[in-house]
């Protein structure tokens, strides 16, 4: 059993040092031993077997960002559901009411974005992004 502060953290420092040495050695060996072939195919971006079209500077629809926010919203909900499920029996009815309120608030946000049409990808977007028509449709 370690008796002093440095003795307690010495194994952790050794493990970190070994990890750094192994990672550095693997990267260095792959650089020294590996083939370096430069050609047009290797330098092109991989997009699931489809030839890339357009530029990386294209604008994305606002719906893309709204769906990303919804995804984060439900991830956060899942993160809060796990600890609640662990302590549910200890907190009894208080935990049930609190989680019911939490889920109602999450669902209110979900129904709001559903009503706004953020999840409806079949509608055509206005051709000019940033026009008054585009901003008016988002503000409704």
N, C-alpha and C positions, 0 to 999 in steps of 0.2 A: 504494500500500500504506500503510495507517495506521501511524503511527509512535508514537503515544501511546495510553494507555488510553482517554481520552475519544473520540479519533478512531475507535477500534475499535467502540465502542457507539453512536456518534452515529446511524448508519443505523437501528439497532434502535429507538432512542428516537423518531426521526422516524416510523417505521412505526407504532409504538404510538400516537403522537399523531394520525396520520392516521386510524387505525382508530377511536379514540375520537371524533374529530370527525365522521366519517361515520356511526357508530352513533347518536350524539346527534342529528345532523341528520335522519336517517331517522325516528327516534322522534318528534322534535318536529314534523316535517312531517306525519306520519300523524295526530298529535294535532290539528294545526291544520286540515288539509285534510279529514280523514275525517269521514264521517257518524256521528252519535251517535244511534242509535235504541234507546230503552229500551222493551221490551215483555216480556211473559211468556215468549215463545218464546226470545228472546235470552238471558234470564236463567236459563233452565233448563239443567241439565247435559245434555251430549250423550252418549248411550249407544248408539251404533250404530243409531239410528233407533227404538229401543225407549223407550217412555215410562218414566222412572225410577220405581221403586217402593221403598218403605221409606225408611230413613234411613241416613245414612253411618256411624252409630254401631253397626251390627250386628256381631256377633261372627263371625269367620271360623273355619272348622274348622282344627284343628291340622295336618291333612294339607296344607292350603294352604302353611303355613310349611315343612313337611318337604319338599315338592316344590320350594319355592324354594331350600332349602338344598342339595338334590340338584343343582339347576340350577347353583348357584354352584360346587359341588364339581366338576362336569364342565367348567365354564368354566376353573377353575384347572388342571384336568388338561390341557386344550387349550393353555393358556398355557405350561405346562412342556414340552409335547411339541414345540413349534416350535423353541426353542433347542436342545433335545436332537437334533432331526433335523438341524440345521445343523452341529453338531460331532460327529456320530455317527462319521464316518470317522476323525476324529483320535483319538478316545478308544477306539475298537474295542470289545473284549469288555467292558471296564469299563463303558462307557456302556450296553451292552445289558443287563448284569446289574442296574445301577442302575435303569434304566427298567422292567425286568421287575418288580423289587421295588416300585417306585412304582405300577405298574398293578395288581399283586396287592393292594396295600393299598387302592387306590381301589375295586377290585372287591369286596373284603371288606366295605367300607362299603356298597356298593350292594346286595350280597346280604343284608346285615343289615337294611337298611330295607325290602327286598323281603319278607323273612321276617316282619318286623313288620307288614306290610300297609299301609305308608305309601303305596304306589302303587296300592292297590286302592280305587278311588273308588266301586265299586258297593255296598259294604256300607253299611247304615244306621247312622247315628251315634246315640248315646243322645240322648233329647230334651232332657235338662237338662245343659247344659255345666257342668262343674265338680263333678259328683256323683261319688260313690265308684265307680260303675260306669264312668264315663268315664275317670277316672284309672287304674282298674285295667286297662282295655283298652289304654291307652297304655303301661303299665309292663310288660306281658307280653313 
